[in-house]
């Protein structure tokens, strides 16, 4: 059984409340349940972590060598954190970056991702389905 960690960054704890026209009405807890159900199709043991703290996210990344795969939605840290980029570069497991919205179709500052160069792939713009697509795509990276 492959172990997969899903990390969600700042403000993702506000899913369902924050800008539902962009991020949808599904809450983070509901999203986690949807991902748990989807992970059964692939026989993954799935864990979740959400933090509004850059330091906590970095520490979690540094401690996940015992996982086979990582799905990360860095939230706003995607566009600002070289430290998260560096932590991801050290991590030698399958890594996929996800974004609920199409970051290339939004404000100019969102079009630059410091995470993308440190992961195997990026999935963006399909709402919460990005997590499901990522779970399925991990199979090709193990």
Secondary structure, 3 states (H helix, E strand, C coil): CEEEEEEECCCHHHCCCCCHHHHCCCCHHHHHHHHHHHHHHHCEEEEEEECCCHHHHHHHHHCCCCCCEEEEECHHHHHCCHHHHHHHHHCCCEEEEEECCCHHHCCHHHHCCCCHHHCCEEEECCCCHHHHHHHHHHCCCC
